[in-house]
C-alpha cells in the first residue's frame, strides 16, 4: 500500500478537469473508490498508484506531495 495524500488525488483530478467517474473510468476502478481515496478512507494500492502516476504523467513521488 502507498500513502498518497488524498488532497493530491483530488488536486490532480481537478487540474485535469475530470469528474470522479471520468477518472475512475480511465484507470479502471469504481467511482466510489476515487471518493474513498479523496476522503482518506482507503489507502491506495501500489498497482493503483502506478495507474494514477501513468495517467497523470507524474512520478509516484509527485503523488506523495
N, CA, C and O atoms as a GROMACS GRO file, in nm:
protein
  260
    1UNK      N    1   0.083  -0.118   0.000
    1UNK     CA    2   0.000   0.000   0.000
    1UNK      C    3   0.088   0.124   0.000
    1UNK      O    4   0.196   0.126   0.059
    2UNK      N    5   0.040   0.226  -0.067
    2UNK     CA    6   0.113   0.351  -0.076
    2UNK      C    7   0.030   0.461  -0.011
    2UNK      O    8  -0.091   0.471  -0.034
    3UNK      N    9   0.095   0.543   0.069
    3UNK     CA   10   0.025   0.653   0.132
    3UNK      C   11   0.034   0.775   0.042
    3UNK      O   12   0.140   0.837   0.032
    4UNK      N   13  -0.074   0.808  -0.020
    4UNK     CA   14  -0.082   0.924  -0.108
    4UNK      C   15  -0.182   1.020  -0.046
    4UNK      O   16  -0.293   0.981  -0.011
    5UNK      N   17  -0.140   1.143  -0.033
    5UNK     CA   18  -0.229   1.242   0.026
    5UNK      C   19  -0.357   1.251  -0.055
    5UNK      O   20  -0.353   1.269  -0.177
    6UNK      N   21  -0.470   1.238   0.014
    6UNK     CA   22  -0.598   1.242  -0.055
    6UNK      C   23  -0.617   1.372  -0.132
    6UNK      O   24  -0.680   1.373  -0.238
    7UNK      N   25  -0.562   1.481  -0.080
    7UNK     CA   26  -0.575   1.608  -0.149
    7UNK      C   27  -0.502   1.606  -0.283
    7UNK      O   28  -0.542   1.675  -0.376
    8UNK      N   29  -0.395   1.529  -0.291
    8UNK     CA   30  -0.317   1.523  -0.415
    8UNK      C   31  -0.398   1.458  -0.528
    8UNK      O   32  -0.394   1.505  -0.642
    9UNK      N   33  -0.469   1.352  -0.497
    9UNK     CA   34  -0.553   1.287  -0.598
    9UNK      C   35  -0.659   1.385  -0.647
    9UNK      O   36  -0.680   1.400  -0.767
   10UNK      N   37  -0.725   1.451  -0.555
   10UNK     CA   38  -0.831   1.546  -0.590
   10UNK      C   39  -0.773   1.662  -0.671
   10UNK      O   40  -0.832   1.706  -0.769
   11UNK      N   41  -0.658   1.711  -0.628
   11UNK     CA   42  -0.593   1.823  -0.697
   11UNK      C   43  -0.560   1.787  -0.842
   11UNK      O   44  -0.590   1.863  -0.934
   12UNK      N   45  -0.499   1.671  -0.862
   12UNK     CA   46  -0.465   1.628  -0.998
   12UNK      C   47  -0.589   1.604  -1.082
   12UNK      O   48  -0.592   1.639  -1.201
   13UNK      N   49  -0.690   1.546  -1.022
   13UNK     CA   50  -0.815   1.519  -1.094
   13UNK      C   51  -0.880   1.649  -1.139
   13UNK      O   52  -0.923   1.661  -1.254
   14UNK      N   53  -0.886   1.746  -1.048
   14UNK     CA   54  -0.949   1.874  -1.083
   14UNK      C   55  -0.867   1.951  -1.186
   14UNK      O   56  -0.923   2.013  -1.276
   15UNK      N   57  -0.734   1.946  -1.174
   15UNK     CA   58  -0.648   2.011  -1.273
   15UNK      C   59  -0.672   1.954  -1.412
   15UNK      O   60  -0.665   2.025  -1.512
   16UNK      N   61  -0.702   1.826  -1.417
   16UNK     CA   62  -0.728   1.759  -1.545
   16UNK      C   63  -0.872   1.782  -1.593
   16UNK      O   64  -0.908   1.743  -1.703
   17UNK      N   65  -0.953   1.847  -1.509
   17UNK     CA   66  -1.092   1.874  -1.546
   17UNK      C   67  -1.179   1.750  -1.549
   17UNK      O   68  -1.273   1.741  -1.628
   18UNK      N   69  -1.147   1.655  -1.462
   18UNK     CA   70  -1.220   1.528  -1.461
   18UNK      C   71  -1.312   1.515  -1.341
   18UNK      O   72  -1.282   1.565  -1.232
   19UNK      N   73  -1.424   1.450  -1.362
   19UNK     CA   74  -1.510   1.411  -1.251
   19UNK      C   75  -1.450   1.285  -1.189
   19UNK      O   76  -1.362   1.222  -1.247
   20UNK      N   77  -1.499   1.249  -1.073
   20UNK     CA   78  -1.455   1.124  -1.012
   20UNK      C   79  -1.487   1.007  -1.103
   20UNK      O   80  -1.406   0.916  -1.118
   21UNK      N   81  -1.603   1.010  -1.165
   21UNK     CA   82  -1.642   0.900  -1.254
   21UNK      C   83  -1.550   0.891  -1.376
   21UNK      O   84  -1.511   0.781  -1.416
   22UNK      N   85  -1.515   1.005  -1.433
   22UNK     CA   86  -1.428   1.005  -1.550
   22UNK      C   87  -1.291   0.948  -1.515
   22UNK      O   88  -1.236   0.869  -1.592
   23UNK      N   89  -1.236   0.987  -1.400
   23UNK     CA   90  -1.106   0.934  -1.359
   23UNK      C   91  -1.117   0.784  -1.333
   23UNK      O   92  -1.031   0.706  -1.374
   24UNK      N   93  -1.223   0.745  -1.265
   24UNK     CA   94  -1.243   0.602  -1.236
   24UNK      C   95  -1.248   0.521  -1.365
   24UNK      O   96  -1.187   0.415  -1.375
   25UNK      N   97  -1.319   0.571  -1.464
   25UNK     CA   98  -1.330   0.502  -1.593
   25UNK      C   99  -1.193   0.491  -1.660
   25UNK      O  100  -1.161   0.389  -1.721
   26UNK      N  101  -1.114   0.594  -1.649
   26UNK     CA  102  -0.982   0.597  -1.715
   26UNK      C  103  -0.884   0.499  -1.654
   26UNK      O  104  -0.802   0.440  -1.725
   27UNK      N  105  -0.891   0.480  -1.522
   27UNK     CA  106  -0.791   0.392  -1.458
   27UNK      C  107  -0.848   0.257  -1.417
   27UNK      O  108  -0.776   0.173  -1.363
   28UNK      N  109  -0.976   0.235  -1.442
   28UNK     CA  110  -1.035   0.103  -1.420
   28UNK      C  111  -1.073   0.071  -1.277
   28UNK      O  112  -1.057  -0.042  -1.232
   29UNK      N  113  -1.123   0.172  -1.205
   29UNK     CA  114  -1.174   0.149  -1.070
   29UNK      C  115  -1.315   0.206  -1.062
   29UNK      O  116  -1.362   0.270  -1.156
   30UNK      N  117  -1.382   0.182  -0.951
   30UNK     CA  118  -1.517   0.236  -0.933
   30UNK      C  119  -1.509   0.380  -0.883
   30UNK      O  120  -1.414   0.418  -0.815
   31UNK      N  121  -1.610   0.460  -0.917
   31UNK     CA  122  -1.615   0.599  -0.873
   31UNK      C  123  -1.605   0.608  -0.721
   31UNK      O  124  -1.540   0.698  -0.667
   32UNK      N  125  -1.670   0.514  -0.654
   32UNK     CA  126  -1.669   0.512  -0.508
   32UNK      C  127  -1.526   0.499  -0.455
   32UNK      O  128  -1.493   0.554  -0.349
   33UNK      N  129  -1.442   0.428  -0.528
   33UNK     CA  130  -1.302   0.412  -0.488
   33UNK      C  131  -1.231   0.546  -0.491
   33UNK      O  132  -1.156   0.578  -0.399
   34UNK      N  133  -1.252   0.624  -0.596
   34UNK     CA  134  -1.192   0.757  -0.606
   34UNK      C  135  -1.239   0.842  -0.489
   34UNK      O  136  -1.159   0.912  -0.426
   35UNK      N  137  -1.366   0.837  -0.460
   35UNK     CA  138  -1.422   0.913  -0.349
   35UNK      C  139  -1.355   0.874  -0.216
   35UNK      O  140  -1.318   0.960  -0.137
   36UNK      N  141  -1.342   0.744  -0.194
   36UNK     CA  142  -1.278   0.697  -0.070
   36UNK      C  143  -1.133   0.745  -0.061
   36UNK      O  144  -1.088   0.785   0.046
   37UNK      N  145  -1.062   0.742  -0.173
   37UNK     CA  146  -0.924   0.792  -0.173
   37UNK      C  147  -0.920   0.939  -0.136
   37UNK      O  148  -0.839   0.982  -0.054
   38UNK      N  149  -1.009   1.016  -0.199
   38UNK     CA  150  -1.008   1.161  -0.176
   38UNK      C  151  -1.051   1.198  -0.034
   38UNK      O  152  -1.010   1.301   0.018
   39UNK      N  153  -1.131   1.115   0.026
   39UNK     CA  154  -1.172   1.138   0.164
   39UNK      C  155  -1.072   1.083   0.265
   39UNK      O  156  -1.083   1.107   0.385
   40UNK      N  157  -0.976   1.007   0.215
   40UNK     CA  158  -0.877   0.947   0.303
   40UNK      C  159  -0.927   0.823   0.375
   40UNK      O  160  -0.868   0.781   0.474
   41UNK      N  161  -1.035   0.765   0.325
   41UNK     CA  162  -1.093   0.646   0.388
   41UNK      C  163  -1.022   0.517   0.350
   41UNK      O  164  -1.029   0.418   0.424
   42UNK      N  165  -0.955   0.517   0.236
   42UNK     CA  166  -0.883   0.398   0.190
   42UNK      C  167  -0.745   0.437   0.142
   42UNK      O  168  -0.725   0.544   0.084
   43UNK      N  169  -0.650   0.350   0.168
   43UNK     CA  170  -0.517   0.370   0.113
   43UNK      C  171  -0.516   0.320  -0.030
   43UNK      O  172  -0.595   0.233  -0.068
   44UNK      N  173  -0.426   0.375  -0.108
   44UNK     CA  174  -0.418   0.340  -0.249
   44UNK      C  175  -0.314   0.229  -0.266
   44UNK      O  176  -0.200   0.242  -0.221
   45UNK      N  177  -0.354   0.123  -0.332
   45UNK     CA  178  -0.261   0.012  -0.355
   45UNK      C  179  -0.147   0.057  -0.446
   45UNK      O  180  -0.159   0.157  -0.518
   46UNK      N  181  -0.039  -0.016  -0.442
   46UNK     CA  182   0.075   0.015  -0.528
   46UNK      C  183   0.035   0.010  -0.674
   46UNK      O  184   0.076   0.096  -0.753
   47UNK      N  185  -0.044  -0.089  -0.712
   47UNK     CA  186  -0.088  -0.100  -0.852
   47UNK      C  187  -0.170   0.022  -0.894
   47UNK      O  188  -0.151   0.074  -1.004
   48UNK      N  189  -0.260   0.066  -0.808
   48UNK     CA  190  -0.342   0.183  -0.842
   48UNK      C  191  -0.260   0.311  -0.839
   48UNK      O  192  -0.288   0.404  -0.915
   49UNK      N  193  -0.160   0.317  -0.753
   49UNK     CA  194  -0.070   0.433  -0.752
   49UNK      C  195   0.004   0.442  -0.885
   49UNK      O  196   0.024   0.551  -0.938
   50UNK      N  197   0.045   0.327  -0.938
   50UNK     CA  198   0.112   0.324  -1.068
   50UNK      C  199   0.018   0.370  -1.178
   50UNK      O  200   0.057   0.445  -1.267
   51UNK      N  201  -0.108   0.325  -1.171
   51UNK     CA  202  -0.207   0.367  -1.271
   51UNK      C  203  -0.227   0.519  -1.266
   51UNK      O  204  -0.233   0.585  -1.370
   52UNK      N  205  -0.237   0.573  -1.144
   52UNK     CA  206  -0.254   0.717  -1.129
   52UNK      C  207  -0.134   0.793  -1.183
   52UNK      O  208  -0.149   0.892  -1.255
   53UNK      N  209  -0.015   0.747  -1.150
   53UNK     CA  210   0.105   0.817  -1.195
   53UNK      C  211   0.117   0.812  -1.348
   53UNK      O  212   0.157   0.911  -1.410
   54UNK      N  213   0.083   0.700  -1.408
   54UNK     CA  214   0.087   0.690  -1.553
   54UNK      C  215  -0.019   0.777  -1.618
   54UNK      O  216   0.007   0.846  -1.717
   55UNK      N  217  -0.139   0.774  -1.562
   55UNK     CA  218  -0.248   0.853  -1.620
   55UNK      C  219  -0.217   1.003  -1.613
   55UNK      O  220  -0.234   1.074  -1.711
   56UNK      N  221  -0.173   1.049  -1.496
   56UNK     CA  222  -0.147   1.192  -1.478
   56UNK      C  223  -0.008   1.232  -1.526
   56UNK      O  224   0.027   1.350  -1.524
   57UNK      N  225   0.071   1.134  -1.568
   57UNK     CA  226   0.208   1.156  -1.616
   57UNK      C  227   0.292   1.230  -1.511
   57UNK      O  228   0.359   1.329  -1.539
   58UNK      N  229   0.286   1.177  -1.389
   58UNK     CA  230   0.368   1.226  -1.279
   58UNK      C  231   0.436   1.106  -1.215
   58UNK      O  232   0.392   0.992  -1.231
   59UNK      N  233   0.542   1.132  -1.142
   59UNK     CA  234   0.610   1.023  -1.073
   59UNK      C  235   0.531   0.984  -0.948
   59UNK      O  236   0.447   1.060  -0.901
   60UNK      N  237   0.560   0.868  -0.896
   60UNK     CA  238   0.499   0.825  -0.771
   60UNK      C  239   0.534   0.927  -0.662
   60UNK      O  240   0.451   0.960  -0.578
   61UNK      N  241   0.657   0.976  -0.664
   61UNK     CA  242   0.700   1.078  -0.567
   61UNK      C  243   0.611   1.202  -0.574
   61UNK      O  244   0.578   1.261  -0.471
   62UNK      N  245   0.573   1.241  -0.695
   62UNK     CA  246   0.485   1.358  -0.710
   62UNK      C  247   0.348   1.332  -0.649
   62UNK      O  248   0.283   1.426  -0.602
   63UNK      N  249   0.303   1.209  -0.650
   63UNK     CA  250   0.175   1.175  -0.588
   63UNK      C  251   0.182   1.186  -0.436
   63UNK      O  252   0.081   1.209  -0.370
   64UNK      N  253   0.301   1.170  -0.383
   64UNK     CA  254   0.319   1.172  -0.238
   64UNK      C  255   0.330   1.312  -0.179
   64UNK      O  256   0.335   1.328  -0.057
   65UNK      N  257   0.333   1.413  -0.263
   65UNK     CA  258   0.346   1.551  -0.214
   65UNK      C  259   0.230   1.589  -0.126
   65UNK      O  260   0.225   1.701  -0.076
   0.00000   0.00000   0.00000
